[in-house]
Amino acid sequence: MRPLSSRTIIYYLSLLCVAALFLLNVGYLRNQSSSSGSQQDQTTGGSGFSGAAYDIALAFGDDLIQSATDPNTSGWLTHLSHFYDRRLDILSRGFAQYTSSDARLAAELILPKTNPGPAQPSWLDWFGWSKSRPQPPPLAAEEPGKWADTRERMMPSASPKLRLLILSFGTNDAAPEDSPWHVPLPMFAQNLRYIVSLLRSPESAHYSPHTRILFVTPPALGDRMHAEYMRKRGLPPTHQNQITRKYAETVCSVARDLDSPCVDLWTAMELMVKKATNRAPLAVAAREGMLGSDFTQASGKLRNIFDTQLSAISPFDGYEMYLSDGLHLNANGNKLLYKLVVSEIVTKWPELRPY
């Protein structure tokens, strides 16, 4: 074998020196990046939260969701957050004046990506320096079975899952046809189906077959109360209860087609209002003989007296029990919706019971 010349040896040594300097520079830049990142975390709070988190229940909707975190009206999501304390993190993504068409555009930004595709290697991977997300410590072998089960159910995870999606639209879609918020019923149904398909379609980047989906209809509307509220502001009414009913029915129909449960808030409120304003004083008076043996013989004057009493007790046909302005829920309305949502969840999905 022919020995290498001194010039060749010097050439190879030079290459080794250049490679060594390159690796040293890469390591220096990496350390500088880490230190600057730590300083940023200390001064600005970092660029994102990477700690452990509980599994997630996401509420995505319009005014019914945005106002659900208001403590002044006993927001139903605040109650739900307490119900799932140390079990699920309740995230509110409510947008006042949003329609289902707006939600269709925003859904891909709201829903987490669970199928982002193959990750591209970074230059840190070439040297085995890629950082992995911290994982929770494994359960110790000597831990008691009870504590191990408690820890598994109650302690947060490094990779939280979207366990529940609560979807509520329709109030703004039900605006009159000449309104910029109006969404026709067929398009409304199509928008709801599209949002659900983002979680149900295997081709979707948001595919999440384990996520439970709960629909919530828009609330019933107090026509007289809403008209009075708008009149005081010099504006005409923007909604009608019978139109809102059609959108509530469409939500229930889409939920049935997709084999998902639905909280029919519109019907529940209508039943409660009718029960409370059943013109009981007139019926009681007839039963006790105050109007004579024949109920139909009651004088018009006496009927007017009872009607006046009822109007004083219930000036807006009973909807004031659950609505603050004829359109949005008050404290009682929020409590009613909370009970309906929890009842539906624990009945349909026992695995989502917090205890």
C-alpha positions as CSV (number, residue, x, y, z in Angstrom):
1,M,0.0,0.0,0.0
2,R,1.4,3.3,-1.0
3,P,2.0,5.6,2.0
4,L,0.0,8.9,2.1
5,S,1.9,12.1,1.3
6,S,2.3,14.8,3.9
7,R,0.0,17.1,1.7
8,T,-2.8,14.5,1.8
9,I,-2.5,14.0,5.5
10,I,-2.7,17.8,6.1
11,Y,-5.7,17.9,3.8
12,Y,-7.6,15.3,5.8
13,L,-6.6,16.9,9.1
14,S,-8.0,20.2,7.8
15,L,-11.3,18.5,7.0
16,L,-11.5,17.1,10.5
17,C,-10.8,20.5,12.0
18,V,-13.5,22.1,9.9
19,A,-16.0,19.4,11.0
20,A,-15.0,19.8,14.6
21,L,-15.5,23.6,14.4
22,F,-18.9,23.1,12.8
23,L,-20.1,20.8,15.6
24,L,-18.8,23.2,18.2
25,N,-20.7,26.1,16.6
26,V,-23.9,24.0,16.4
27,G,-23.6,23.1,20.1
28,Y,-23.0,26.7,21.0
29,L,-26.0,27.9,19.0
30,R,-28.1,25.2,20.6
31,N,-27.1,26.3,24.1
32,Q,-27.7,29.9,23.2
33,S,-31.1,29.1,21.9
34,S,-32.0,27.1,25.1
35,S,-30.7,29.9,27.4
36,S,-32.6,32.6,25.5
37,G,-35.7,30.5,25.6
38,S,-35.3,30.1,29.4
39,Q,-34.9,33.8,29.8
40,Q,-38.0,34.4,27.7
41,D,-40.0,32.0,29.8
42,Q,-38.9,33.9,32.9
43,T,-39.7,37.3,31.5
44,T,-42.7,36.8,29.3
45,G,-44.1,33.5,30.5
46,G,-42.9,31.5,27.5
47,S,-44.5,30.9,24.2
48,G,-46.9,28.2,25.3
49,F,-48.1,26.0,28.0
50,S,-46.4,22.6,27.9
51,G,-47.3,21.3,31.4
52,A,-49.7,18.5,32.2
53,A,-53.4,19.0,31.6
54,Y,-56.7,17.2,32.2
55,D,-58.7,15.8,29.4
56,I,-60.9,18.4,27.7
57,A,-64.6,19.2,27.3
58,L,-64.9,21.9,24.7
59,A,-68.0,24.1,24.4
60,F,-68.2,25.6,20.9
61,G,-71.1,27.9,20.0
62,D,-72.7,31.4,19.8
63,D,-74.0,33.7,22.5
64,L,-75.3,30.7,24.5
65,I,-71.7,29.6,25.1
66,Q,-70.0,33.0,25.4
67,S,-72.4,34.1,28.2
68,A,-72.2,30.7,29.9
69,T,-69.1,31.8,31.8
70,D,-70.6,34.9,33.2
71,P,-70.8,34.6,37.0
72,N,-73.4,37.4,37.2
73,T,-75.9,35.2,35.5
74,S,-74.8,32.0,37.1
75,G,-73.3,30.8,33.8
76,W,-74.0,27.1,33.1
77,L,-70.4,26.4,32.1
78,T,-69.1,27.7,35.5
79,H,-71.4,25.0,37.1
80,L,-70.1,22.4,34.6
81,S,-66.5,23.3,35.4
82,H,-67.2,22.8,39.1
83,F,-69.0,19.5,38.3
84,Y,-65.8,18.3,36.5
85,D,-63.3,19.7,39.0
86,R,-60.1,17.7,38.8
87,R,-61.6,15.5,36.1
88,L,-61.9,17.6,32.9
89,D,-60.8,21.0,31.8
90,I,-63.8,22.9,30.5
91,L,-62.9,25.2,27.6
92,S,-65.3,27.8,26.3
93,R,-65.1,28.9,22.7
94,G,-68.3,31.0,22.5
95,F,-68.6,33.8,20.0
96,A,-71.5,36.2,20.3
97,Q,-73.3,37.0,17.0
98,Y,-71.7,34.0,15.3
99,T,-73.8,31.9,13.0
100,S,-73.1,28.3,12.0
101,S,-71.5,29.6,8.8
102,D,-69.0,31.6,10.8
103,A,-68.4,28.5,12.9
104,R,-67.7,26.4,9.9
105,L,-64.8,28.7,9.0
106,A,-63.5,28.9,12.5
107,A,-63.9,25.2,13.4
108,E,-60.6,24.1,12.0
109,L,-58.9,26.7,14.2
110,I,-60.9,25.7,17.2
111,L,-60.7,21.9,17.1
112,P,-57.4,20.4,18.0
113,K,-55.4,18.6,15.4
114,T,-55.0,14.9,16.2
115,N,-53.7,13.7,12.8
116,P,-51.2,16.2,11.6
117,G,-49.4,13.8,9.4
118,P,-45.7,12.6,9.5
119,A,-43.4,15.0,11.3
120,Q,-40.6,16.6,9.4
121,P,-37.2,16.0,11.1
122,S,-35.3,19.0,12.3
123,W,-31.6,19.7,12.3
124,L,-31.5,18.8,16.0
125,D,-32.7,15.3,15.1
126,W,-29.5,14.7,13.1
127,F,-27.5,14.9,16.3
128,G,-30.1,13.2,18.6
129,W,-30.9,16.5,20.3
130,S,-34.6,16.6,19.6
131,K,-36.7,17.5,22.7
132,S,-39.6,15.3,23.5
133,R,-42.6,16.4,25.5
134,P,-42.2,15.5,29.2
135,Q,-44.2,12.5,30.3
136,P,-45.7,11.9,33.7
137,P,-43.7,9.6,35.9
138,P,-44.8,5.9,35.7
139,L,-46.8,4.4,38.6
140,A,-44.5,2.9,41.1
141,A,-44.9,-0.9,41.6
142,E,-45.3,-0.4,45.4
143,E,-48.2,2.0,45.1
144,P,-51.5,0.7,46.6
145,G,-54.1,-0.3,44.1
146,K,-56.6,2.3,45.3
147,W,-54.1,5.2,44.9
148,A,-53.0,4.0,41.5
149,D,-56.6,4.0,40.3
150,T,-57.2,7.4,41.9
151,R,-54.1,8.8,40.3
152,E,-55.0,7.4,36.9
153,R,-58.5,9.0,37.0
154,M,-57.7,12.3,38.8
155,M,-54.2,13.4,37.9
156,P,-53.6,15.4,34.7
157,S,-51.9,13.9,31.7
158,A,-49.1,15.2,29.4
159,S,-51.3,14.4,26.4
160,P,-54.9,15.5,27.1
161,K,-57.7,14.2,24.8
162,L,-60.8,16.0,23.6
163,R,-63.3,13.9,25.5
164,L,-66.5,15.9,24.9
165,L,-67.6,18.6,22.3
166,I,-70.7,20.6,23.2
167,L,-72.0,22.2,20.0
168,S,-74.6,25.0,20.1
169,F,-75.7,27.2,17.3
170,G,-78.9,28.4,15.8
171,T,-80.0,31.6,17.7
172,N,-78.3,34.0,15.3
173,D,-79.0,31.7,12.2
174,A,-82.7,32.1,13.0
175,A,-82.7,35.9,12.3
176,P,-85.1,37.1,9.6
177,E,-84.3,36.5,6.0
178,D,-83.3,40.2,5.4
179,S,-80.8,40.1,8.3
180,P,-77.1,39.6,7.6
181,W,-77.1,36.9,10.2
182,H,-79.7,34.8,8.5
183,V,-78.7,31.3,7.5
184,P,-81.2,29.1,5.6
185,L,-82.2,25.9,7.3
186,P,-80.6,23.6,4.7
187,M,-77.3,25.4,5.0
188,F,-77.6,25.5,8.8
189,A,-77.9,21.7,8.9
190,Q,-75.1,21.3,6.4
191,N,-72.8,23.5,8.6
192,L,-73.5,21.4,11.7
193,R,-72.8,18.2,9.8
194,Y,-69.5,19.6,8.5
195,I,-68.2,20.6,12.0
196,V,-69.0,17.1,13.2
197,S,-67.3,15.5,10.2
198,L,-64.0,17.2,11.2
199,L,-64.0,14.9,14.2
200,R,-65.6,11.8,12.6
201,S,-63.9,11.6,9.2
202,P,-60.6,9.5,9.3
203,E,-59.2,11.7,6.6
204,S,-59.6,14.8,8.7
205,A,-56.6,16.3,10.6
206,H,-59.0,16.6,13.5
207,Y,-60.1,13.0,13.5
208,S,-61.0,12.0,17.0
209,P,-63.3,8.9,17.2
210,H,-63.2,8.8,21.0
211,T,-64.7,12.4,21.3
212,R,-68.4,12.5,22.4
213,I,-70.5,15.1,20.7
214,L,-73.5,16.7,22.4
215,F,-75.8,19.1,20.6
216,V,-77.7,21.9,22.3
217,T,-80.6,23.7,20.7
218,P,-81.1,27.5,20.9
219,P,-83.3,28.6,23.8
220,A,-86.9,29.5,23.4
221,L,-87.6,33.2,22.7
222,G,-89.9,35.5,24.6
223,D,-91.4,37.5,21.8
224,R,-93.1,40.2,24.0
225,M,-90.0,40.5,26.2
226,H,-87.6,40.8,23.3
227,A,-89.8,43.3,21.5
228,E,-90.0,45.5,24.6
229,Y,-86.2,45.2,25.1
230,M,-85.6,46.3,21.5
231,R,-88.2,49.1,21.7
232,K,-86.4,50.8,24.6
233,R,-83.4,51.0,22.3
234,G,-85.3,52.3,19.4
235,L,-84.9,49.1,17.4
236,P,-87.3,46.6,15.8
237,P,-87.3,43.0,17.1
238,T,-84.7,40.8,15.4
239,H,-86.1,37.3,16.3
240,Q,-89.3,35.3,16.5
241,N,-89.9,32.3,18.7
242,Q,-91.6,30.2,16.0
243,I,-88.7,30.7,13.6
244,T,-86.3,29.8,16.3
245,R,-88.3,26.6,16.9
246,K,-87.6,25.4,13.4
247,Y,-83.9,25.8,14.0
248,A,-84.1,23.9,17.3
249,E,-85.9,21.1,15.5
250,T,-83.2,21.0,12.8
251,V,-80.5,20.7,15.5
252,C,-82.4,17.7,17.0
253,S,-82.9,16.2,13.5
254,V,-79.1,16.5,12.7
255,A,-78.2,15.0,16.1
256,R,-80.5,12.0,15.4
257,D,-79.0,11.4,11.9
258,L,-75.5,11.5,13.4
259,D,-76.5,9.2,16.3
260,S,-75.6,11.9,18.9
261,P,-77.6,13.1,21.8
262,C,-79.3,16.5,21.9
263,V,-80.4,18.8,24.7
264,D,-83.6,20.3,23.5
265,L,-83.5,23.5,25.4
266,W,-86.2,25.1,23.3
267,T,-88.8,22.5,24.1
268,A,-87.8,22.3,27.8
269,M,-88.3,26.0,28.3
270,E,-91.6,26.0,26.4
271,L,-92.9,23.2,28.7
272,M,-91.7,25.0,31.9
273,V,-93.2,28.3,30.8
274,K,-96.5,26.7,29.9
275,K,-96.6,24.8,33.2
276,A,-96.0,28.0,35.2
277,T,-98.5,30.1,33.3
278,N,-101.3,27.5,33.0
279,R,-103.8,30.2,34.0
280,A,-104.2,28.3,37.3
281,P,-106.2,31.0,39.2
282,L,-109.1,30.7,36.7
283,A,-109.0,26.9,36.8
284,V,-108.9,26.8,40.6
285,A,-111.8,29.3,40.8
286,A,-113.9,27.1,38.5
287,R,-113.1,23.9,40.5
288,E,-114.0,25.6,43.8
289,G,-117.3,26.9,42.5
290,M,-116.3,30.6,42.4
291,L,-117.5,30.8,38.8
292,G,-120.6,28.6,39.2
293,S,-121.1,25.0,38.2
294,D,-120.5,25.6,34.5
295,F,-117.0,27.0,33.8
296,T,-118.2,28.3,30.4
297,Q,-120.7,30.6,32.1
298,A,-118.1,32.8,33.8
299,S,-118.7,36.5,33.1
300,G,-116.4,38.3,30.8
301,K,-115.8,40.9,33.6
302,L,-114.5,38.2,36.0
303,R,-112.3,36.7,33.3
304,N,-110.8,40.1,32.7
305,I,-110.0,40.4,36.4
306,F,-108.1,37.1,36.4
307,D,-106.3,38.0,33.2
308,T,-105.2,41.3,34.8
309,Q,-103.9,39.4,37.8
310,L,-102.0,37.0,35.6
311,S,-100.4,39.8,33.6
312,A,-99.2,41.4,36.8
313,I,-97.6,38.2,37.9
314,S,-96.2,37.3,34.4
315,P,-95.9,40.4,32.3
316,F,-94.0,38.6,29.5
317,D,-95.9,35.3,29.3
318,G,-93.6,33.6,31.7
319,Y,-90.4,33.8,29.6
320,E,-89.0,36.2,32.1
321,M,-88.4,33.2,34.4
322,Y,-85.6,32.1,32.1
323,L,-84.6,35.0,29.9
324,S,-83.0,38.4,30.7
325,D,-84.0,40.2,27.6
326,G,-86.2,37.8,25.7
327,L,-83.2,36.2,23.9
328,H,-80.4,35.5,26.4
329,L,-80.6,33.3,29.5
330,N,-80.8,34.7,33.0
331,A,-79.6,32.9,36.1
332,N,-82.6,30.5,36.2
333,G,-82.2,29.7,32.5
334,N,-78.5,28.9,33.0
335,K,-79.3,26.6,35.9
336,L,-82.0,24.9,33.8
337,L,-79.5,24.3,30.9
338,Y,-76.8,23.0,33.3
339,K,-79.2,20.4,34.7
340,L,-80.2,19.3,31.3
341,V,-76.7,19.0,30.0
342,V,-75.4,17.1,33.0
343,S,-78.4,14.8,32.9
344,E,-77.8,14.0,29.2
345,I,-74.1,13.4,29.7
346,V,-74.3,11.0,32.6
347,T,-77.2,9.2,31.1
348,K,-75.7,8.7,27.6
349,W,-72.1,8.3,28.6
350,P,-71.6,6.8,32.1
351,E,-67.8,6.8,31.5
352,L,-68.0,10.6,31.7
353,R,-69.4,10.6,35.2
354,P,-66.8,12.5,37.4
355,Y,-67.3,10.1,40.3
